[in-house]
């Protein structure tokens, strides 16, 4: 009987492969006749789609690889711009799979369901109120929700605990690769926003984000496991990574994160011993911040005077252009607030999705067409971007409430899990959430960066999924 069952399974698999080969042959014929290279891309995606549907792990691994490498390859013009849509394509394929698998049982409910639904309603109202082009709205909205959808998919596809451990391990390896990559790029480009990791050819934001994530991860490993010098060395490596990128944000964001870590440890029941480890790592990292000030040339010119740093930060963050447009983060935030408070509708709903963002499709690229509702040259944080597009109601529902709920879920998980591995990951995730809050409000719009959004929502899915499997939630 078992042999008959296996035979039927083999026949079914063979039929799938035969149909796949026939479809590829048909599209290959049309491609040759029409000489359309984009059809070749479509042909390549067909067998890939089959494997993505069959193996969930391959799908998530592909997304992880794409967020670490695709933007870099696009900026180097090695691959078409549209391959930047790879995460969306994979997530769409998995949504189809989840809808089929969950027809009978229904989808898993999570604590973030209500704010996400409310956000979608706010987005729809903003689109209607501002008569936003539907295609532009969809192109922009996808940036805000694609990794939230990934979170729901991971939770509903019942990924195993072992799967999450493997992906976290691969993530840590890819994270560590950023240090030698930056060092190699430094030899070619020198210090600045081109001398960064594999995730882009230029752009300095991750020179702050990744060191904050690394401090969270390896600081937690140092605190919860046997303290090893290698953890300190990795953190120091990411401080060097930040210096190479030439960004000043880690100078004030890093100590704020360390303050949170020490506070969190001091409030834990089992804090004795761990508080001394956290103080030790905090002291070492704070000592390492001095090279940032000394070796970022536009902070202390000619390495002369630390007093220049205070003046630079104050002037830089309150600067306006000659035309009166805000350049620094503080005037950008003030200008946004003053503009949106001109009417209750703008205050609550903003100017609609896509008002401030670029697109690969120029006809829908409002930034390129110079139709941005508020003339802001630099200093776009989440406190600027989200209110302009979705109003302050959107900022509350999309940014503050989900971060708070994720922090609360993670705290419950941390208090009820005994496994030292997951305790370490949970503590680091709480620090990542705090980092994202600080970066988003003070430094830059973080959640529309694919790698940053992947990190947040993948770790959220891992904590919630393992918590459900361990009967914590």
DALINVEN-V496907 format. One record per pair of residues at least 6 apart in sequence whose C-alpha atoms are under 6 Angstrom apart, sorted by the first residue. I is the first residue (numbers start at 1). J is the second residue. D is the distance in Angstrom with one decimal. If there is no record, write none. Layout:
i;j;d
I;J;D
I;J;D
//
This chain:
i;j;d
31;39;5.8
52;59;4.9
63;87;5.4
67;450;5.8
67;451;5.0
68;199;4.5
69;198;5.6
69;199;4.9
71;199;6.0
71;200;5.2
72;199;5.4
72;200;3.8
72;201;4.9
74;81;5.7
75;201;5.9
108;156;5.9
115;397;5.6
119;397;5.9
119;398;5.9
126;349;5.1
126;352;5.0
127;352;5.3
136;364;5.5
137;353;5.1
137;354;6.0
140;353;5.6
140;354;4.8
143;448;5.9
151;457;5.5
151;461;5.2
155;461;6.0
155;465;5.6
178;197;4.5
179;241;5.9
181;197;5.3
182;195;5.4
182;196;4.5
182;197;5.0
185;195;4.8
186;195;5.0
189;195;5.9
191;244;5.0
192;245;4.8
192;246;5.0
193;202;5.3
193;203;5.1
193;204;4.8
193;245;5.1
194;201;5.9
194;202;4.3
195;245;5.9
196;245;5.9
204;245;6.0
207;242;4.7
207;245;5.5
208;250;5.8
211;238;5.1
213;432;5.8
215;235;5.8
216;428;4.7
216;431;5.4
217;428;4.9
218;231;5.4
220;424;5.6
220;428;5.4
223;274;5.8
223;277;5.8
224;424;6.0
243;292;5.5
246;296;5.5
258;282;6.0
262;278;5.8
265;271;5.6
265;275;5.7
266;275;6.0
294;303;5.6
299;309;5.4
316;328;5.9
317;328;4.0
317;329;5.4
317;330;5.8
318;328;5.0
318;330;5.6
318;331;5.6
319;327;5.4
319;328;5.1
320;326;4.4
320;327;5.1
325;375;5.8
325;376;5.7
326;332;5.2
326;376;5.4
327;377;5.2
327;378;4.4
327;379;5.9
328;378;6.0
328;379;5.0
329;379;4.0
332;379;6.0
333;384;5.6
340;346;5.1
340;347;4.7
341;347;5.3
347;391;5.2
347;392;6.0
348;391;4.5
348;392;5.3
348;393;5.0
349;390;4.7
349;391;3.9
350;387;5.8
350;388;4.8
350;389;4.9
350;390;4.6
350;391;3.8
351;388;5.8
351;389;5.0
352;389;4.5
352;390;5.8
353;389;5.0
355;372;5.8
355;389;5.9
356;372;5.9
358;365;5.2
358;367;5.6
359;365;5.0
380;444;5.8
381;440;5.7
381;441;6.0
381;443;5.8
381;444;4.0
381;445;4.3
382;440;5.0
382;441;5.7
382;445;4.4
383;441;5.5
386;395;5.5
387;395;5.8
407;430;6.0
414;423;5.7
414;426;5.8
440;446;5.6
447;453;5.0
467;473;5.6
//
